Amino acid sequence: MWSKQRPLADLPQANTKHTTRQSVPVQLTVALLVSFLALSQPAVANDETTIEQLPDSLGQWYKPVNKRQVWLHTMFALRREMQAVDEYAALRDLPRLKKWSDKFIQHFKQLPEMVPEWDDELELDEIARLDTEVNQGDFKAVSQTLARISRNCRACHRDYRALAAVRYRTADFSQVSISDNEQGEISYTDHMKALSRNINRIKIASEDSRWKSAQQAAEALEVQLELLGKSCDNCHKDQPPYERILGRTSQQMLDELAQAIHQHQPKLTARRLGETAVSICARCHSVHRSLSDIRHQLFP
């Protein structure tokens, strides 16, 4: 039984400050991302696709370089303010329209200061036009100008949003290590390989009635999972993420697996092992692994 529950949720990220939140199943996430990248970029002569480069200055507005996801929250604010401008223009509510347009204009003008490489793409002349139309109370013109600004935003998102999410909001395990009292610091990759080998060793040994070997592998697997959970608290500070992956339900599955091995029941062992692999391994991988692989393909 694990003596200490630590937050896990997606995949362990020891020694890193990246925080990731993903809820879409990985198959859909990856399919959408690959399709998006393929369709949104112009094809070249050899049927490969080109991918826009993210400006270097963008990284300073994301964790872990920044304490907050500043760029992301700026985008949220702009979206909210654009909606308010659109709604109050339709309602012909000038005081509230002025209030929200001032906020929107202020935030929008910060963008070229934050990412100078995008200065030419931001069309600040439209922002100046919007300010003039709001002050004149020209509600129809405000709506038209806001629509043009919105199209400009969508064009930028089409080229960069998915890439920025992959690069700055996807876990990077290249520097992750697992602390093992016996072996010291183990690389994340080596630890995951050892986990996989013990899962397979349980299956092989149980099929061949080598029950002592199966029991030893199951015990080692439980220890490895405990170490894995301890590496997650750099990113996952609360209990629910841990509970979803390595909580009571998963511990119960491991206990039932150990019991099936103790009773020398190969079919039940295989069933319990499969349930454990799906509940812990597959659930974890569905959140982080494929997106992390894509990140390293795009940004080695």
BELURKA-V465899 format. One record per pair of residues at least 12 apart in sequence whose C-alpha atoms are under 7 Angstrom apart, sorted by the first residue. I is the first residue (numbers start at 1). GAP is how many residues later the second one is. Records with the same first field share a line. If there is no record, write none. Layout:
I=GAP ; GAP
This chain:
2=224
6=223 ; 224 ; 227 ; 233 ; 236
7=222 ; 225 ; 226 ; 229 ; 230 ; 231 ; 232 ; 233 ; 234 ; 235
8=221 ; 224 ; 228 ; 233 ; 234 ; 237
9=232 ; 233 ; 235 ; 236
10=274 ; 277 ; 278
11=273 ; 277
12=216 ; 217 ; 219 ; 220
13=160 ; 163 ; 218 ; 219 ; 221 ; 222
14=162 ; 163 ; 164 ; 217 ; 218 ; 220
15=161 ; 162 ; 219
16=160 ; 218
17=47 ; 217 ; 218
18=45 ; 46 ; 153 ; 217
19=150 ; 216
20=149 ; 150 ; 151
22=265
25=261
26=260 ; 261
30=261
33=129
40=118 ; 119
52=107
54=106
55=62
57=58
58=57
62=106
78=26 ; 29
81=19 ; 20 ; 22 ; 23
82=22
84=16
85=12 ; 15 ; 16
86=57
89=50 ; 53 ; 54
92=47
94=43
98=36
105=22
126=19 ; 23
130=12 ; 15
166=125 ; 129
167=128
170=121 ; 122
171=117 ; 121
172=120
173=15
176=12
178=49 ; 50 ; 53
179=48
195=26 ; 29
198=19 ; 23
201=13 ; 16
202=12 ; 15 ; 16
203=67
206=60
207=59
211=50 ; 53
214=47
215=43 ; 46
218=40
245=35 ; 39
246=34
250=26 ; 29 ; 30
253=19 ; 23
254=22
256=16
257=12 ; 15 ; 16
